Amino acid sequence: MPLTFRKSFTILPGVRLNVNRKSLSLTLGRNGAHRTWSTTGRTTTSADLPGPFGYRRTTRRG
């Protein structure tokens, strides 16, 4: 079983810095909706919708 590393730091309320083995990412938003930018070029937008539904869209730069 491979080992993984992930650490999240809260910088300000609603702003987190996420660190893992390959990249850094910055997340803005709170429960319900947020946007994440990664050093690998990915941008993810997520939102919780009513009931058991959710929305997630990921795009890559370049």
C-alpha positions in Angstrom: 0.0 0.0 0.0 1.6 3.3 -1.1 1.9 6.1 1.4 0.5 9.5 0.7 1.2 13.0 2.1 -1.3 15.8 2.3 -1.5 18.8 4.6 -3.9 21.7 4.7 -3.3 25.0 6.4 -5.9 27.7 7.1 -4.5 31.1 6.2 -7.6 33.1 6.8 -11.2 32.2 7.2 -12.3 30.8 3.8 -8.7 30.6 2.5 -6.6 27.3 2.7 -3.2 26.3 1.5 -3.0 22.6 0.6 0.3 20.8 0.3 0.9 17.4 -1.1 3.9 15.5 -2.5 3.7 16.9 -6.1 2.0 20.3 -5.8 0.6 23.2 -3.8 -2.9 24.5 -4.2 -4.9 27.5 -2.9 -8.6 27.1 -2.0 -11.0 30.0 -1.7 -14.5 29.6 -0.3 -16.4 28.0 2.5 -18.8 25.1 2.9 -21.1 24.9 0.0 -18.9 26.4 -2.8 -15.2 26.8 -3.4 -12.6 27.3 -6.1 -9.1 25.7 -6.1 -6.0 26.7 -8.1 -3.1 24.2 -8.2 0.6 24.6 -9.2 0.0 21.8 -11.7 -2.3 24.0 -13.7 -5.6 22.7 -12.6 -8.5 24.9 -11.6 -11.5 23.2 -9.9 -14.9 24.8 -9.1 -17.1 22.9 -6.7 -20.6 23.5 -5.2 -23.0 21.6 -3.1 -26.5 21.5 -4.5 -29.8 20.6 -2.7 -30.2 17.0 -1.7 -27.5 14.4 -2.6 -26.3 16.5 -5.6 -23.1 18.4 -6.2 -21.3 20.2 -9.0 -17.6 20.0 -9.9 -15.8 21.3 -13.0 -12.0 20.9 -13.5 -10.0 22.6 -16.2 -6.3 22.4 -17.1 -4.2 25.3 -18.2 -2.4 25.2 -21.6 
